[in-house]
């Protein structure tokens, strides 16, 4: 495994996609995938992974409380976090549209495009945990080593971005996904 022997930034921007997202398909989506797949569909239920070229790690806010006392204002921590904001990731659509299709079917499970209902095919037995999963984003260095891990718990998508086709440019097809989650856990990784 290559290591960084030079004194330079570990997240030196040598490539466009410096992040990898990994998650397991939620149980309800596994049932959809088995029913709605083509023969060349190549997605692992246990480790769905794709490269992302842009994301924003959300800000963490532990607000302070103002305590007026004797004509002054003292501050004390509230010891509570505000709700985390949604996270948007930008990614390149693979050449078979598999990564786009997984997110599309996930959103379709939560609001069917034909019936307008949640779980129109009755695939979900427990309403919440069956369509949520933990999503992990790894920041990688210029040697492809995972250096930091952001785990978003009980996550699910809320927006799948548009696809813009242009035959005037030779660029790859890009889109985005916005997801919400319950908690964020961050961890530095050793080589």
C-alpha positions in Angstrom: 0.0 0.0 0.0 1.5 3.4 -1.0 2.2 5.8 1.8 2.8 9.6 1.9 6.6 10.1 2.1 6.4 13.7 1.1 5.6 16.6 3.4 2.4 17.6 1.7 -1.3 17.7 2.4 -2.8 14.3 2.8 -6.0 15.4 1.0 -4.0 17.1 -1.8 -6.5 17.5 -4.6 -4.9 15.4 -7.3 -8.2 13.8 -8.5 -11.8 15.0 -8.8 -13.3 12.2 -6.7 -11.7 12.3 -3.3 -14.5 10.7 -1.4 -16.1 7.2 -1.4 -19.6 6.5 -0.1 -20.4 3.0 1.2 -23.7 1.7 2.6 -25.8 -1.5 2.8 -29.1 -1.5 1.0 -31.9 -1.1 3.5 -34.0 -4.3 3.9 -37.1 -3.0 2.0 -34.9 -1.8 -0.9 -33.3 -5.3 -1.1 -36.7 -6.7 -1.9 -37.3 -4.0 -4.6 -33.8 -4.8 -6.1 -34.6 -8.5 -6.4 -37.9 -7.8 -8.2 -36.9 -4.9 -10.4 -33.5 -5.7 -11.8 -32.1 -6.5 -15.2 -29.7 -9.4 -15.8 -26.7 -7.1 -15.9 -27.5 -5.2 -12.7 -24.4 -5.3 -10.6 -25.1 -3.9 -7.1 -24.1 -5.7 -4.0 -26.7 -5.6 -1.2 -24.0 -5.7 1.4 -21.7 -3.0 0.2 -23.1 -0.5 -2.3 -20.2 1.9 -3.1 -19.6 4.7 -5.5 -17.2 7.6 -5.8 -18.4 11.0 -5.1 -16.7 14.2 -6.1 -18.3 16.7 -3.8 -19.9 16.8 -0.4 -20.2 19.1 2.5 -19.6 17.8 6.0 -22.3 19.6 8.0 -21.5 22.0 10.7 -21.9 20.8 14.3 -23.7 23.2 16.6 -23.8 22.9 20.4 -25.5 26.2 21.2 -24.6 28.3 24.2 -27.2 29.5 26.7 -27.2 33.2 27.8 -27.5 33.7 31.5 -28.0 37.3 32.6 -26.5 37.9 36.0 -25.7 41.1 37.9 -25.8 43.3 34.8 -23.6 40.9 32.8 -24.2 38.0 30.5 -22.6 34.7 31.3 -22.6 31.8 28.8 -22.9 28.2 29.5 -23.1 25.2 27.1 -26.6 23.8 26.4 -25.1 20.3 26.2 -27.4 19.6 23.3 -26.9 19.6 19.5 -29.1 21.2 17.0 -30.7 18.9 14.4 -28.2 18.1 11.7 -28.9 19.7 8.3 -29.4 17.5 5.2 -26.3 16.5 3.3 -25.9 16.7 -0.5 -23.4 14.7 -2.4 -22.3 15.0 -6.0 -21.5 11.9 -7.9 -20.9 10.6 -11.5 -23.6 8.3 -12.8 -22.1 5.0 -13.8 -22.3 3.8 -17.4 -25.2 1.4 -16.6 -27.1 4.0 -14.4 -27.0 1.5 -11.5 -26.1 4.0 -8.8 -28.8 6.4 -10.1 -31.4 3.5 -10.2 -30.7 2.5 -6.6 -31.4 6.0 -5.3 -34.4 6.4 -7.6 -36.0 3.1 -6.4 -35.3 4.1 -2.8 -37.3 7.3 -3.2 -39.9 5.5 -5.2 -40.4 3.1 -2.2 -41.1 6.1 0.0 -43.5 7.7 -2.5 -44.6 5.4 -5.4 -44.5 7.2 -8.7 -47.7 5.4 -9.9 -49.9 5.3 -6.8 -48.5 8.2 -4.7 -48.4 5.9 -1.7 -45.7 4.9 0.7 -44.7 1.2 0.3 -47.2 0.6 -2.4 -46.1 -3.0 -2.8 -46.2 -3.8 1.0 -42.5 -4.5 1.3 -41.9 -2.9 4.6 -42.9 -4.6 7.9 -41.4 -2.0 10.3 -42.2 1.4 9.0 -38.9 3.2 9.9 -35.9 0.9 10.2 -36.6 -1.0 6.9 -35.9 2.0 4.6 -33.1 3.5 6.6 -29.4 2.6 6.7 -26.0 3.9 7.9 -24.1 5.7 5.2 -20.4 6.1 5.4 -18.3 8.7 3.5 -14.5 8.1 3.5 -12.1 10.9 2.6 -9.1 9.4 0.7 -5.7 10.8 0.2 -3.7 11.0 -3.1 -2.6 7.4 -2.6 -6.2 6.1 -2.3 -5.8 5.4 1.4 -8.9 6.1 3.5 -8.0 8.8 6.0 -11.2 9.9 7.7 -14.6 8.3 8.1 -18.0 10.1 8.4 -20.8 7.8 9.4 -24.4 9.1 9.0 -26.8 6.9 11.0 -30.4 6.0 10.0 -30.0 7.8 6.7 -32.3 7.9 3.7 -32.4 10.0 0.6 -34.8 12.9 0.2 -33.7 14.4 -3.2 -32.2 12.9 -6.3 -30.7 15.5 -8.5 -31.4 16.1 -12.2 -29.4 14.7 -15.0 -28.3 17.1 -17.7 -27.4 15.6 -21.1 -25.1 17.5 -23.4 -23.7 16.1 -26.5 -21.5 19.2 -27.0 -19.3 18.3 -24.1 -17.4 15.1 -23.5 -17.9 15.2 -19.7 -19.4 12.4 -17.7 -22.9 12.5 -16.5 -23.2 14.0 -13.0 -26.0 14.3 -10.5 -26.5 14.7 -6.8 -28.4 13.2 -3.9 -29.5 14.8 -0.7 -30.1 12.7 2.4 -31.1 13.1 6.0 -29.8 11.2 9.0 -30.1 11.0 12.8 -26.5 11.2 14.0 -23.0 11.9 12.6 -20.0 9.9 13.9 -16.5 11.0 12.7 -13.3 8.9 13.0 -9.7 9.4 11.9 -8.3 6.3 10.2 -4.7 4.9 10.5 -3.0 3.2 7.6 
